Amino acid sequence: MTMTLEARWLICPGCSDLVFRAKYERGLRVCPGCGHHARLTARERLDALLDPGSEKPIETALQADDPLGFTDTRPYAERLAAARAATGMREAALCATGTIESHPVVVACLDFSFVGGSLGSGVGELVTVAAEKALAERVPLLLVTASGGARMQEGALSLMQMAKCSQALARLDEAGILTLALISDPTYGGVAASFATLPDVLIAEPGAHLGFAGPRVIEQTIRQRLPEGFQTAEFLLARGLIDAVVPRAALRRTLARLLTAARPDAAGTSGDGHAPVPATAGLVRDPSALPPRPAWDVVRLARQAGRPTTLDYAGLLLEDFTELRGDRAGADCPAIVGGIGRLRGRGVMLIGHQKGHDTQERVKRNFGMPTPAGYRKAARLMRLAAKLGLPVVTLVDTPGAYPGLEAEEQGQAWAIADNQRLMSGLPVPVVTVITGEGGSGGALALAVADRVLALSNAVYSVISPEGCAAILWKDTAAAPQAAQALGLDARELLRRRIVDAVIPEPDGGAHASVSRTAERVQEAVWRALDELAALPPDELVEARRRRFRSYGSPSSEETRWPITAT
């Protein structure tokens, strides 16, 4: 029988264009024209995300229906019966164990077609049981959300599910188990204000809405028209509230990369089947091995626009790198970038300043000068690294923290101080590389480390030469003289043991051969991490604190561990 036109075509709810139904379904209900992502059921989600044949449902007993005997325009019991008949589900969530590209995971997936995916006692129990399963098996938990909020028909019992689910995720935090959220449209109310926003990494589909109060409620309350795109994934990404917006077709690969990189257990050279990268140049630990040079010449090289940036290094040093964004407090400073990746098979958290190369990118990145949101983003990522047992690698290249009015209003000094305190107690190895400019406290906020390395054309100082000249010489033209006096070049930094070793740059500087520079940085970082990996967390922290305690101490002894010479 010939298929009717209506059966073969449909109208996209996003752009109202005609779409070939078969192509639309093959694309997981994403419009090939406008990219609108239509809703999927929980069953369809699990089928799309989990490896075929890997799914094992998680079953659990649920409490009796309709605890309040609630009736609005119809009895709650009838609503539940109708939802069950229409979906074939007991409740608005499906939970299962399975694998994503062979990585084990526990998934709890909400279904908006079941009473709006609302959070009632049944959903709260299912999500909690899934979290407990992840805890028992020590595997990551993935929460897929689609909900209008708390289930009003269950009164305060529904409200209690928010705390119950949040508590379950807290236990996973304490156990160091990765949690992920996939936000689909819509995710509101009690789900948004509990388990949807608590996971370590928040990924949203394009156009997905996430918020506590819905737009109609907000507009009715404040009597204001909301901005275009309000509460969409893109809106939230720009404000540092989620990590990424990922199209549906790329979700499995993105999740698999995160699951791969977040594992700290690889041994490195053989853990993932990769051979060691050969050392292309030895580390320099003797200051006399570095030729003396005019400090101002080094400053100019350190500021060269072609020098590799953190994102350049991320692409060259790491496999499976996934950038994570936002401070979760309302901003995403582009001057600091970070994310999870694998360095020769070992999971690491990479964080660094991002200046950019051309004028347009440098303006966008604020010339690598972070706001408080940048330091708070870095702190969030370092806390996540500590939770997962991942070493932290920081790359420093900044003129200094942003000195603007907004930064002061938002607590710049507090943010920098908090990062130094946090880094001093991180229970995981921390390696810093000064790759360009190390300017003042804006640099130090990413450099309280077990190992501090510097590229041979890098500089590190309490203030810029221009700033020092303006204050002490009363003349910015004295910047070259100030640079020499500050002892900010690699040779002087090594002599005064501010850095542990210097990584020689290729002839012409890092910008002349980015790939060779990256090889040398990778080798140096790898060797440092390999040495630090054997130390228990308490010894690691104590030695790090001894290191910084020694600066300026009249009884200072050898407190910084040497890096094995080539």
VEXVOGU-477908 format. One record per residue: y, x, z of N, C-alpha, C, CB in turn. Coordinates in steps of 0.2 Angstrom, whole numbers, plus 5000, padded with zeros to 4 digits. Glycine has a CB too. Layout:
VEXVOGU-477908
YXZYXZYXZYXZ ...
***
This chain:
VEXVOGU-477908
499450045000500050005000500650045000500049955006 501150034996501750074995502150065001502150054989 502450125004502850125010503550095008502950195013 503750055012504450025011504950075012504549965016 505550055009506150105010506350115017506750075006 506350055021506550065028506050105032506549995031 505450105030504950145033505050225032504250125032 505250235026505350305023505950335025505250305016 506450295027507150325028507350295035507650315023 507850335038508150305044508850325044507850325050 509250295048509950315049510050355055510450245049 510350415054510450465059510950435064510750535057 510750435071511250405076511850445077510950395082 511850505074512450555075512950545070512150625076 512750555063513150555058513150485053513050615054 512650445055512550385051512250395044513150345051 512150455042511850475035511050445035511850545034 510850435029510150425028509750485029510050385021 509250485032508750545033508050525032508850575041 507750575028507050555026506650565033506750615021 506250505034505950505041505450555042505650435041 505050575037504550625038504850695040504050635032 505350705036505750775038506050775045506250785032 506250715046506550705053506050715059506950635054 505450685058504950695063504650765063504450645061 504650795057504350865057504850905061504250885050 505550895060506050935064506150915071506650925060 505650875074505750855081506350815082505750915086 506450765078507050725078507750755079506850675084 507750805075508450835074508650825067508450915075 509250795066509550775060509650845056510250735060 509450845050509550905046510250915043509050915040 510650865044511350865041511750885047511550795038 511850845052512350855057512050895063512650785060 511350895064511050935070511050885076511450995071 511150825075511050775081510350785084511250705079 510250795090509650795094509450725097509650855099 509050685094508850625097508350635103508450585091 508250585107507850595113507150595111507950535117 506750635115506050635114505750615121505750715113 505150585120504750565126504450625130504150515124 504250615136503950665140503350695136503850645147 502950645134502350665130502550715124501950605128 503050695120503250735115503550805117503750695111 503850805122504150865125503550915126504550855131 503050895130502550935132502150965126502050895137 502050915121501650935115502050985111501550875110 502750985111503151025108503251095111503850995106 503251095118503351155121502751195123503751145128 502151165125501551205127501151225121501151155132 500751275122500251295117499751245117499951365119 499551235110499051185109498351195113498851175102 498151145117497551155121497551185128497051195117 498251205129498351235136498451185141498851285135 498651125140498951085145498451055149499251025141 498551055156498151025161498550985165497751075165 498450915165498950865169498850885176498750795168 499450875180499450875187499450805190500050915190 498950785193498850715196499050715203498150685195 499350665206499450655213499550585215500150695215 499450565221499550505223500250485224499150485230 500450425223501150405223501150345228501450385217 501750335232501850285237501850215233502450295241 501750165237501750095235502450085231501650045241 502350035226502950025222503449975226502749985216 504049975224504549925227504649925234504449855224 504849985237504849985245505349935248504950055247 505849915244506349875247506249805245507049895245 505749785240505749715238506349705234505649665243 506649745230507249745227507249695221507549815225 507849655220507949615214508649615212507649545216 508749625206509449625203509449565198509749685200 509549575192509449525187508749505186509749545180 508249555188507549535188507249585194507249555181 506649565196506349605201506149675199505649565204 506249715204506149785202505349795200506249835208 504949765203504249765202504049745194503749715206 504449705192504349685185504649735180504749615183 505149775182505449825178504949885178506149855181 504649895183504149955183503549935179503849965191 503349875179502749845175502949855168502549775177 503549835166503749835159503749905157504349805158 504049955161504050025159503350055158504450065164 502950035162502250065162501950045156501850045168 502049975154501649945148501949985142501749875148 502649995142502950025136502850095135503750015136 502750135140502650205140501950235141503150245144 501550195144500850215146500950265152500550245140 501450275155501550325161501550285167502250365160 501350315173501450285179502150295182500950325184 502450345180503150355183503550395177503150395189 504250405179504650435174504550505173505350415175 504050535175503950605174503150625172504150645180 503050675168502450695167502450775170502250695160 501850795173501850865176501150895173501850865183 501250955172500650985169500651065170500550975162 500151095170500151165169499951185162499551205174 500151245160499951265153500251325151500251205148 500351345145500551405143501151395137500051455141 501551445137502051445132502051515129502851435134 501751515123501651585119501251625124502251615117 500751595127500251635132500451645139499951695128 501151625140501351635147501251575151502151655147 500951585157500751525161501451495164500251545167 501451435164501951395167501751325170502551385161 502151305175502051235177502651195174502051225185 502551135171503151095168503151025172503051085161 503751005174503850935176504350915171504150935183 504250855167504650835162504750765163504250845155 505450745163505650675164505750635157506350675167 505650575158505650535152506150475153504950495150 506750475148507250435149507050355147507850455145 506550355144506350285142505950245147505850285136 505850285153505550245159506050235164504950295162 506350175164506850165169507450215169506650155176 507650235163508150285162508050355165508750255165 507350365166507250435169507450445176507450485165 507550385179507950385186507450415191508150315188 507850445196507550485202507350435207507950545204 506750415208506450375213505950415217506150305211 505650385221505150415226504550445222504850365231 504350415216503850435212504050495208503650385207 504650495205504850555202504950615207505450545198 505250605212505350655217504650685219505750625223 504150645220503550665222503250715217503050615224 503250685211502950725205503350795204503050685199 503950795204504350855204504150905209505050845204 504150875215503950925221503250945221504050885228 502750905219502050925218502050985213501650875216 502450975207502451025202502751095205502851005196 503251085209503551155212503051185217504151135216 502651145220502151165225501551195221501851115230 501451175215500851205211501151265209500751155205 501751275207502051335204502051385210502751325202 502151365216502151415222501451435223502451375228 500951385223500251405225499951455220499851345225 500151445213499851485208500351545206499751445202 500951545209501451605208501551605201501151665211 501751555197501951555190502551515190501351515186 502951535184503651505184503651425183503951525178 504151395185504251315185504751305180504351285192 504551255175505051235170505151155171504751245163 505751145172505951075173506351045167506451065179 506150995164506450965158506750895160505950955152 507450895160507750835163508050785157508350865167 508050725159508350675155508350615160507850655148 508950595162508950545168509650525168508750575174 509750455170510350425172510550435179510350355170 510150465183510350475190509850445195510950445192 510050435201509550415206509350335205509850415213 508750315207508550255206508850205211507750255206 509350165210509650125214509150075218510250085211 508650055214508249995217507750025223507749975212 507850085224507450115230507950135236507050175228 508550125235509050135240509050205243508850095246 509150215250509150285252508550325251509350275260 507950295250507350335249507450375243506750285248 507750345238507950385232508450435233508250335226 508950425237509350485239509050545242509950455244 508550525246508150575250507750625245507650545255 507650595239507250635234507650695232507050595228 508350695232508750745230508650805235509450725230 508650795241508550845246507850875246508650825253 507350825245506650845244506450895238506150785243 506750875233506650925227507050985227506850885220 507650985230508051045231507651095236508751025234 507351065241507051105246506451135243506751055252 506051105238505551125235505751185230505151075230 506351185227506551245223506751295228507151215219 507051285234507251335238506551375240507551305245 506051345241505451385243505251425237504851335244 505351405231505151455225505651515225505251415219 506251495227506751555227506551605233507451525229 506351585238506051625244505451665242505951585250 505051635237504451665235504551715229503951615234 505151715226505351755221505051735214505051825222 504951665213504651635207505151605203504151585209 505151625196505651605192505651535191505551645185 506251505190506351435189506751425183506551395195 506651375178506951365172507151295172506651395166 507651275169507851205167508051195160508451175172 507751145157507951125150508251065150507351125145 508951065149509351005150509350965143510051025152 509150905143509150865137509650805139508450835135 509850765134510350715134510050645136510750705128 510250615141510750635146510450655153511250585148 510850695157510650715163511150705168510350795164 511150655172511650635177511450625184512050575174 511950615188511850585195511450635199511550515195 510950595203510550635208510150685205510150585211 509950685199509550735195509950795194509150705189 510550785191511050835190511250875196511650805186 511350835202511550865208510950885213511950805212 510350895210509850925213509450975209509350865216 508850955207508451005203508651025196507750975203 509050985193509251005186509651065186509550945183 510051075191510551125191510451185196511251105193 509851185200509651235204509251295201509351205210 508951285196508551335193508951405191508151315187 508551455191508851525189509151525183508351575190 508851495178509151495171509251415168508751535166 509751405166509951335163510051335156510551295167 509551305152509651305145509751225143509051335141 510151215138510351145136510251145129511051125138 510051085126510051065119510751055117509551005118 510851065111511551045108511750975109511551065101 512350965112512650895113512350865119512450855107 511950895123511650865129512250855134511050905132 512250795137512750785143512450795149512950715142 512850835154512650845161513150845165512350925161 513050805171513650795175513450755181514250765172 513850745186513650705192513850635191514050735198 514550625189514750555188514750545180515450535191 514550485177514650475170515350465168514250415168 515450475161516150465159516550405160516150475151 516150345160516450285161516650275169515950225160 516250305173516450305180517050345181515850325185 517050405178517650445179518250415177517550515176 518250395171518850365168519150305172518750345160 518650265174518850205178519150225185518250155179 518950275187519150305194519850335194518650345197 519950385189520550425189521050395184520350495187 520850345180521250315175521550365170521850275178 521150415168521350465163520850465157521450535166 521050485151520550495146520350565146520950475139 519650565145519350635146519350675140518550615148 519350735140519450785134518850775130519550855136 518950795123518450785118517850835120518650805111 517250805120516650845121516550855129516750915118 516850815133516750825140516050815142517250775144 515850865147515150865149514650875144515050795153 514750895138514250915134514050985135514550915126 513451005132513151075134513651125132512551085130 514051115126514551165124515151175128514751145117 515351115131515851115136515651145142516051035138 515051135144514851175151514751245150514251135153 514451265144514351335142515051375143514051345136 515551345140516251385140516451385147516651345136 516251345152516451345159516051375163516651275161 515551415161515051455165514551415169515451495169 514451355167513951315171513251315169514251245171 513151335163512451345160512451415157512251285155 511751435155511651495152511751495145511051525155 511451445142511351445134511351375131510851495132 511551365125511351305121510951325116512051275119 510351295116509851315111509551265107509251355115 509551265100509251215096508551195098509351225089 508351135097507651115099507151165095507551045097 507251185089506751225085506651295088506951225078 507151315092507151385095506951385102507751415094 506751325105506651325112506051365114506651255114 505551355111504851385113504951465113504351365108 505251485108505351555107505851585113505651575100 506351545114506851565119506551565126507451525119 506151515128505751515134505251565135505451445135 504951585129504451635129504751705131504051635123 505351715128505651775129505851785136506251785124 506151735139506351735146505751745150506651665148 505151715149504551725153504251795152504051665151 504351825146504151885145504551935149504151905138 505251935148505651985151505751975159506351975148 505551915162505651905169505051935173505751835170 504551965169503951985173504152065175503351985169 504152075181504252145183503652195183504652145190 503052165181502452195183502252255178501952145184 502552255172502352305167502452375169502752295160 501952415168502052485170502452535166501352515170 502652505160503152545156502852575150503452595160 502652635150502452665144501852635141502352745146 501352615146500752585143500752505144500152615146 501152485148501052415150501152365145501652395155 501552375139501552335134501352365127502252305133 500952415128500652445122501152495118500452395118 501752505121502252545117502152615120502952515118 502252665115502252735117502952755120502052775111 502952805124503552825127504052845121503452885132 504652835122505152855117505352935119505852815117 505252975115505353045116506053065118505153095111 506153105123506753125125507153165120506753165132 507753145118508053185112508553235115508453135108 508653235122509153285125509053275132509853275123 509053335136508953335143509553315146508753405145 509453295152510053275157510353345159509853235163 510953345160511353395163511553385170512053415159 511253435174511353425181511853485184510753425185 511953535180512353595182512953585179511953655180 513553585183514253575180514353635175514753565185 514153695177514353745172514053745165514153815176 513553705164513253695158513653645153512553665158 514153615156514653575152515253615151514853515156 515553625145516153665144516753635146516253675136 517253665149517853635151518253615145518253685156 518553555146518953525141519553495144518553475137 520153495140520653455142520553385144521253455137 520653365150520453295152520753245148520653285160 521353245145521653195141521253185135522353215140 520953245132520553235126519953195128520353305124 519653205134519053165136519253085136518753185142 519853075139520053005140520152975134520753005144 520353005129520452975122519752965119520853025118 519353005120518652995117518352935121518253055118 518452935127518152875131518352805129518252885139 518952805127519252745125519152735117520052745126 518852775114518752765106518352695105518252825103 518652655100518452585099517752585096518952555094 517552635093516852635090516252645095516852675085 516452665101515952685106515452615107516252705113 514852625108514352575109514552535115513652595110 514552465114514652415120514052395123515052355117 514052365129513452335132513052295128513652295138 513352255124512852215119512552255114513252155116 512952315112512552355107511952395111513052415105 512052415117511552445120510952395122511752475127 511152335123510652285124510152275118510952215126 510452275112510052265106509652335105510452255101 509852385107509552455105509052475111510052505104 509252455117508852485123508252435124509252495129 508352375124507852325126507552285121508252275131 506952255123506552205119506652135123505852225119 506652085119506652015122507252005126506052005126 507852035124508452025128508751955127509052075126 508851925133509151855133509751855137508651805135 510351845134510951845138511051785142511651845133 511251795148511351735153512051735155510951745160 512351675155513051665155513351625161513351635149 513951635164514251595168514151615176514051525167 514651595179514651615187514451555191515351635189 514251495187514051435190514551405195513451445195 515251425194515751395198516351375194516051455203 516251375187516751345183517051395178517251325187 516751455177517051505172516451545169517651545175 516651575163516151625161516651685158515751595155 516751735162517151795159516851835154517351835165 517151835148516851875142516851945143517151855136 517251975148517252045149516652075152517852065153 516252035155515652055158515052015155515552055166 514552055152513952015149513352045153513852035142 512852005153512152025156511651975154512252015164 511051995156510451965154509851995156510451935147 509251965154508551995156508252025149508151945159 507952075150507652105144507052155147508052145139 506752185142506252235144506352305141505552205141 506352355146506452425144505752455144506952455149 505552465138504852495137504352455141504852575139 504352395141503852355144504052335151503252385145 504552365154504752345161505352295161504952405165 505252245165505752195165506352225169505552125168 506952215166507652235169508152185168507852305166 508652185173509252145172509752195170509452115179 510052185164510552225161511252195162510452245154 511752225165512452195166512952255164512552175174 513452235161513952285159514552255157513652325154 515152295156515752275154515652275146516352325156 516052225143516052215136516752225133515752155134 516952275130517652285127517652255120517852355127 517152265116517252245109517452305105517752185108 517452295098517552345094518252335090517052355089 518352275087518952265083519452235088518852225077 520052225085520652195089520452125091521252195085 520152085087520052015088519552005094519751985082 519052045094518552045099518752075106517852085097 519152125105519452155111519952105115519852215110 520352065111520752015114520351965117521251985109 519751945114519351885116519051915123518851875111 518851975123518452005129518952035134518052065127 519652025133520152045138520152115139520052005145 519952155133519952225133519452255139520652255134 518952215140518452235145518652235152518252305143 519252195154519452195160519252125163520252195160 518752125168518452065171518952025175517852085174 518851965175519151915180518651905186519351845177 518851875191518351865197517751825194518751825202 517851785189517251755187516751805184517451705181 516951855181516551905178516151945184516951955174 516451955189516051985195515651945198516552015200 515851875198515351825201514751815197515751765203 514851815190514251815186513851875187514551815178 514151935187513651995189513351985195514152055189 513651955200513351945207512751895206513851925212 512851845203512351795202511751825198512551735197 511851865193511251895190510951955194511551935183 511351985198510952035203510552005208511552075206 510851945210510451905215509751885212510851845218 509851865206509251835202508751895201509451805195 508951955200508552015199508252035205508952075197 508552025211508252035217507751985219508752035223 507851925217507351875218506651885214507651805216 506751905208506151915204505851985204506351905196 506252035208505952105209506152145203505252105210 506652125199506852165193507352215195507152115187 507252285192507752335193508452315189507552395191 508952335192509652325189509952385185510152295194 510152375179510452425175511152405174510052445169 511652445176512352425174512652475170512752415181 513052455165513452495160514152485162513252485153 514552535163515252535165515652555160515352575172 516152515157516652535153517252485153516352535145 517652505157518252455159518852495161518052405164 519452475158520052505161520152495168520652485157 519852435170519952415177519952335177520652435180 519852305183519852235184520552205181519752215191 520552145179521152115176521652105181520952045173 522252125180522752125185523252065185523152185185 522952005182523451945181523551905187523151915175 523951855186524151805191523551765192524651765189 523151735187522551695188522051735192522351675181 521951795190521451835194521551835201521351905191 522251845203522351855210522251785213523151875211 522451735210522351665213521651645214522651615208 521251675210520551665210520151715215520251665203 520451755218520151805223519851865220519651765226 520251905216519951965213519752015218520551995208 520152025223519952075228519252055231520452085233 519251985233518651965236518051975232518751885238 518051955225517551965221517252035220517751935214 517752085220517552155219517252175226518152195218 517552155231517252175238516552145239517652155244 516452085237515752055238515252085234515851985236 515452115228514952145223514752215226515252155216 515252245229515052315232514552305238515652345235 514752255242514252235248513552215245514552185252 513552175240512952145238512552205235513052095232 512852245231512452305228512152355233512852335223 512552365238512352405244511652385247512852415249 511552325246510952295250510352275245511052245255 510452275238509952255234509252285235510152265226 508752245236508152275237507752305231507652225241 508052315226507752335219508152395217507752275214 507852435213508152495210508752475206507752535206 509352515207509952505203510152575200510552485208 510252575193510452625190511052615186509852655185 511552655186512252645183512352695178512852635188 512552685172512852735167513552715166512352725161 513952765167514652765165514652785157515152815169 514752735153514752745146515352755142514452685143 515952735146516652745143517152765148516852685138 517552715150518052715155517752685161518652675153 517852725167517652695173518252685177517152735177 518552635177519252625179519252585186519652585175 519352625192519552595198519052555201520252565198 519252505205518752465208518452415203519052415214 518752405198518452365193517852395190518952355187 517752455190517152495188516652495194517352565186 516952515200516452525206516052465207516852545212 516352405206516052335207515352335204516552285206 515252375199514652375195514252445196514652355188 514452485201514252555201513952575208514752595198 513852535212513552555219512752555218513752505225 512552615216511852625213511552675216511952635205 510852675215510452735217510552795213509652715217 510652785207510752835202511352815198510152845197 511852865198512452855194512452915189513152855198 512452895182512452935177513052925173511752925172 513252975169513852975165513653005158514453005168 513952975153513953005146514453065146514152955140 514353115142514753175143515453165141514453225138 515653105137516353095136516653035140516453075128 516253015145516552965149516952985155515952925153 517352945158517852965163517752915169518552965161 517952935175517852885181518352905186517152895184 518752855188519352875192519652815196519952905187 520052835201520252785205520852745202520552825212 521152775197521652745193521752775186522352745197 522052735182522152765175522652825175522352705170 522552865171523052925170523752895170522952975165 523852845166524552815165524852785171524552765159 524352755175524552725181524752775186524052675184 524352825187524452885191525152915190523852935191 525252925183525852965181526452915183525852975173 526452855182526952805183527152805190526852735180 526652815195526752805202526952875205526152785205 526652925203526752995206527253035202526153025207 527253035196527653075192528353035190527353105186 528252965191528852925189528952925181529452945193 528452945178528452955170527752945167528853015169 527652895163527052885160526852935155526952815157 527352975153527253025148526853085151527953055145 526853085158526453135162525753115162526753145168 525453065158524753045159524253105158524652995154 524353145153523853205152523853245158524053245146 524453265161524453305167524053265173525153315169 524153205173523853165178523053165177524153095179 522853155171522153155170521853215172522053145162 522153275171521853335173521853345180522353395170 522353315184522353325191521853275194523053305194 521753225191521253175194520553195194521353105190 520353245190519653265189519153215187519453295196 519353175182519053115180518453125175519453065178 518453185172517953195166517253215169518153255162 516753215165516053215167515853285171515553215161 516153335168516053405172516353405179516453455168 516953375180517153375187516753325191517953355187 516553265188516253215192515553245194516153155188 515253285190514553315192514653365197514253345185 515253405196515353455201515453425208515953495199 515753375209515953335215515353285217516653305215 514853285213514253245214514453175215513953265221 514953155211515053075210514553045206515753065207 514353085201513753065197513153115198513953065189 512553095197511953135198511853175192511453085199 511953155186511853185180512253165174511053185178 512253205169512653185163512253185157513253245162 512353135153511953125147512353155141511753045146 512153205138512453235132512553185126512153295130 513153175124513253135118513153175112513953105118 512953145106512853175100513453215098512553135094 513453255093514053295090514553235088513853345085 515153245090515653195087515753135092515453165081 515353125097515353075102514853015101516053045102 514852975106514352915105514552875099514452875112 515152865097515252825092515052855085516052805091 514952915085514752955079513952935077514853025079 513552925082512852905081512652865087512452975081 512752795086512652745091511852745093512852675089 511452755088510752745089510452805093510352745082 510652865091510452925095510752925102510752995092 511352895103511652895110511152845114512352865110 511052785111510552735114509952765116510552675110 509652805112508952835113509052885120508752885108 509552915120509652965126509852925132510253015125 510152865132510352825137509652795140510852775136 509252765135508652735137508152785140508252715130 508152845138507752895141507952915148507752965137 508552925149508852935156508752885160509552955155 508852815158508752765163508052755164509052695159 507652755159506952755160506652795165506552755154 506852865165506652915170506852895177506852985167 507452875177507752855184507352805187508452845183 507252745183506852695186506152705187506852635180 505852755183505152775185505152805192504952815179 505652845193505652885200505752835205506152935200 506252785204506452745210505852685211507052705208 505452675206505052615207504552625212504652605200 504352685214503852705219504152695226503552775218 504752685227505052685234505052605236505752705234 504852595243504852535246505652505246504552535253 505752445246506452415246506852445252506452345247 506552445258506952475264507152545263506552465270 506752585260506952655259507452665254506352695257 507352615248507852615243508552605245507652565238 508652545249509252525252509552575257509152455256 509152605261509452655266509652715262508852675271 509252745257509552805254510152785250508952825249 510252725247510852705243511452705248510752645240 511352685254511852675259512052745261511652635265 511552795262511652865264512152895259511052905266 511952885253512352915247513052905248512052885240 513252835249513952825249514252835256514052745247 513852835261514152865267514352935267513552855273 514052975263514153045263514853065260513653085259 515153025256515753045253516353045258515952985247 516653105258517153115263516953135270517553055263 516253135271516053155278516053225279515353125279 516253255284516353325285515653355286516753335292 515153315288514453335289513953315284514153315296 514253305278513853285272513353335271514253265266 512653305270512153345268511953325261511553345273 511353345258511053325252510753255253510553375249 511153205251510953135252510753095246511453095256 510853125240510753095234510153125231511353095229 509653085229509053115226509153145219508553065226 508853205218508953235212508553205206508753315212 508853205200508453175195508053235192508853145189 507453225190507053285188507353315182506353255186 507453375181507753405176507253405170507953485177 507453415164507053415158506653485158507453405151 
***
